[in-house]
Structures are given as structure tokens and as C-alpha cells.
Amino acid sequence: MLADLQAVLFDLDGTLLDRRRSFEHFIRDQWKRFFSSTQTVDLEPYVETLIELDRDGYTPRKELFTGMAAQFGLPAHLAERLLMDFRAGFPCACLLFPDAIQTLSSLRAIGLKLGLITNGSVEMQSSKLQCLALASVFDAVLISDAEGCRKPDIQIFRRALEQLGVKPSEAAFVGDNPEIDVAGARAAGMLAIWRRDRNHSGTVEADAVIEELAELLALLGLPDSGKPNAG
């Protein structure tokens, strides 16, 4: 299968984008910027509560801030202001994992096609890609909101493969969510590589497991174009 590899596709949040670190940095800054309204809540409880409510981005955004406001007895209008601030500012507060750009560049340098499949709204996910300077990196970008289907639905994987012009057996998918990324990619007939999420303690039926993105090249048996040639 690896000998036939023509494309590598990625999830965004938690795989290329260090979402947990990005979210924590953003809400710490948000608490400070809205201090005249948030000062009745200490910073650390504010941060801890939002991280817990956020569930790595799987909680609907409106529920996230209304839930926090209700827990601390803050006014509903503040929750709405915080939500609007999040939607406007979070994309450009996002941080990639340190090895993301080099890994993508190395895969591109050896001739592989690159794809991205992400669940979320077009506005938020497109803004993240623009702010992270990733919009032009991929040969195909599929956002669930625009596609009308979400991972792990195999339809969104198949559409990405069609856009890339490759067969499932010629593609690998890298993601951090066992049920959404790994199971979905395997169901679509792709090589599924799990970027280990250390918060997940269950068994994951992936074709391969990596701890860091930089491990991809060695895993796929590909030369590392980022290293100088010997001699």
C-alpha cells in the first residue's frame, strides 16, 4: 500500500493546529480584555471551566459561553459579547504544532498531493486556514459545512479523493480523533494514521500511530527532504 501512496490528507484541529493550546491562550487573553466584566470571576476558574465546557471544540459555541456565564452568574449579554469576540478573534489566535509546516513541505517536496478535511463552519475554518497561511498549501480542502456532510461519513472522504484524483488505496489520512478521523478514513478504504491524543485511553484500531507529525516521513518510508544529503 505504501508503495502506491500518492496523497496524504489531514484533519485540522488537534492534528495540524494545536487547538488546546490555542484555545487556552485565547480565553486567558479574553478574560483580560473583558476584565471590567469578568473580574468577578478569578482567571484560573474561568479558564478551567471554559476548557471543560469546550470539549476540544465539540460543544456548540453558543452553549460554551452561555454555560460559563450561567455557572458564574454572569449576565447573558456578556455571553453573547464573548461569543462574538471568539468568532472574530480565535482564528488568528490559533497556533500550529511546531513541526506542521516542515512536515507538509517535506511531503510536498517528494511529490505527494496534500488534502485537508475538517468539520466545522466555513467562516471559522476558512479563517483559520487564512490566518495560519495554510489556504494555498493543499490541493483539496473540504469543510463539512460547505459539503453538507461531516466526518466520519465516508462521503466527505470520497469527495476529497475525487478532487485529488487518487484511489482510496493510494491515500493516507492523519487525524487525532479515533471515531471521526481514524474510523472514517478506514471505512473509506484509506490508510488511517492516528496522531495520538493522550486524553484518549481506549483502544484505537488505526493502521499506524504517531506521536508527532514529523514522524510521518519515516513511517511512510519516505525520504526526508528537510535533511541534507550525505557526502
Secondary structure, 3 states (H helix, E strand, C coil): CHHHCCEEEECCECCCECHHHHHHHHHHHHHHHCHHHHCCCCHHHHHHHHHHHHHHHCCCHHHHHHHHHHHHCCCHHHHHHHHHHHHHHCHHHCCECCCHHHHHHHHHHCCCEEEEEECCCHHHHHHHHHHCCCCCCCCEEEEHHHHCCCCCCHHHHHHHHHHHCCCHHHEEEEECCHHHHHHHHHHCCCEEEEECCCCCCCCCCCCEEECCHHHHHHHCCCCCCCCCCCC
